Amino acid sequence: MIDWNAFLLVLVSALIGAAIVVSAYALGIRLLTMSGRTPIVTPAEFTDAITIVTPAEIKAAEKRAAKAARKSPLTEGQKRLSLVGAWGCFAVSGIAVLVGIYLIVGDHLIELFGGA
């Protein structure tokens, strides 16, 4: 016998949780970029990679990011506020993940470590 109400509750909770994590992280990246700290991740080079980024391409990407940061119309205060907002969004995303993990394994951990 399937408890469809419980199934629906888990489905809706998972969708809302995923939306919160993805939205908070995306907004955090956007605010981080607005603050002038564009995250540049240089790709790892693998021997069997389909696309290999050359050092010249990496340098050009870093130069474009630095130029975009200099052209920002925001004041220093607005950039600082964007940076604080970005870290706040990352914190919300991380907390949402931790709450989800707790909801999955929390009761089991309490039982495992001697809880009631």
C-alpha positions as CSV (number, residue, x, y, z in Angstrom):
1,M,0.0,0.0,0.0
2,I,1.5,3.4,-1.0
3,D,0.8,6.4,1.1
4,W,0.2,8.9,-1.7
5,N,0.0,11.9,0.6
6,A,3.4,11.2,2.0
7,F,4.7,10.6,-1.6
8,L,3.3,14.0,-2.7
9,L,4.8,15.7,0.4
10,V,8.2,14.3,-0.4
11,L,7.9,15.3,-4.1
12,V,6.9,18.9,-3.3
13,S,9.5,19.2,-0.6
14,A,12.2,18.0,-3.0
15,L,11.2,20.4,-5.7
16,I,11.0,23.4,-3.4
17,G,14.3,22.5,-1.8
18,A,16.0,22.1,-5.2
19,A,14.6,25.4,-6.4
20,I,15.8,27.2,-3.2
21,V,19.4,25.8,-3.5
22,V,19.7,26.5,-7.2
23,S,18.1,30.0,-7.0
24,A,20.2,31.1,-4.0
25,Y,23.4,29.8,-5.6
26,A,22.6,31.5,-9.0
27,L,21.8,34.7,-7.3
28,G,25.0,34.5,-5.3
29,I,27.0,34.1,-8.4
30,R,25.3,37.0,-10.0
31,L,25.9,39.2,-7.0
32,L,29.5,38.1,-6.8
33,T,30.0,39.1,-10.5
34,M,28.3,42.5,-9.8
35,S,30.7,43.1,-7.0
36,G,33.6,42.9,-9.4
37,R,34.8,39.5,-8.3
38,T,34.1,37.4,-11.4
39,P,34.7,33.7,-10.6
40,I,37.2,32.4,-13.1
41,V,37.8,28.7,-12.9
42,T,40.5,27.5,-15.2
43,P,39.6,24.1,-16.7
44,A,41.7,21.1,-15.9
45,E,43.6,19.6,-18.8
46,F,43.1,15.9,-19.3
47,T,44.9,13.9,-21.8
48,D,41.7,12.6,-23.4
49,A,39.7,15.8,-23.2
50,I,37.6,16.9,-26.1
51,T,38.5,20.6,-25.7
52,I,41.7,21.8,-24.3
53,V,41.9,25.5,-23.3
54,T,45.3,27.0,-24.1
55,P,47.1,29.3,-21.7
56,A,46.5,32.2,-24.1
57,E,42.7,31.6,-24.0
58,I,42.8,31.5,-20.2
59,K,44.8,34.8,-20.1
60,A,42.3,36.4,-22.5
61,A,39.4,35.3,-20.3
62,E,41.0,36.8,-17.2
63,K,41.7,40.0,-19.1
64,R,38.0,40.3,-20.2
65,A,36.9,39.7,-16.6
66,A,39.2,42.4,-15.2
67,K,38.0,44.8,-17.9
68,A,34.4,44.1,-17.0
69,A,35.1,44.6,-13.3
70,R,36.7,48.0,-14.1
71,K,33.7,49.1,-16.2
72,S,31.2,48.4,-13.4
73,P,28.8,51.4,-12.9
74,L,28.4,50.5,-9.2
75,T,29.9,52.5,-6.4
76,E,32.3,50.9,-3.9
77,G,29.5,50.7,-1.4
78,Q,27.2,49.0,-3.8
79,K,30.0,46.5,-4.8
80,R,30.5,45.8,-1.1
81,L,26.8,45.2,-0.5
82,S,26.7,42.9,-3.6
83,L,29.6,40.9,-2.1
84,V,27.8,40.6,1.3
85,G,24.6,39.6,-0.5
86,A,26.5,37.0,-2.5
87,W,27.9,35.4,0.6
88,G,24.5,35.5,2.2
89,C,23.0,33.6,-0.8
90,F,25.8,31.0,-0.6
91,A,25.0,30.6,3.1
92,V,21.3,30.1,2.4
93,S,22.1,27.6,-0.3
94,G,24.4,25.7,2.1
95,I,21.9,25.8,4.9
96,A,19.2,24.4,2.6
97,V,21.5,21.5,1.7
98,L,22.3,20.8,5.4
99,V,18.6,20.9,6.3
100,G,17.9,18.5,3.5
101,I,20.6,16.1,4.7
102,Y,19.3,16.4,8.3
103,L,15.8,15.6,7.2
104,I,17.0,12.5,5.4
105,V,19.4,11.1,8.1
106,G,18.7,13.2,11.2
107,D,16.5,10.7,13.1
108,H,18.8,7.9,12.2
109,L,21.9,9.7,13.6
110,I,20.0,10.6,16.8
111,E,19.2,6.9,17.3
112,L,22.7,5.8,16.4
113,F,24.4,8.1,19.0
114,G,22.1,7.2,21.9
115,G,19.1,9.5,21.5
116,A,15.7,8.4,22.7
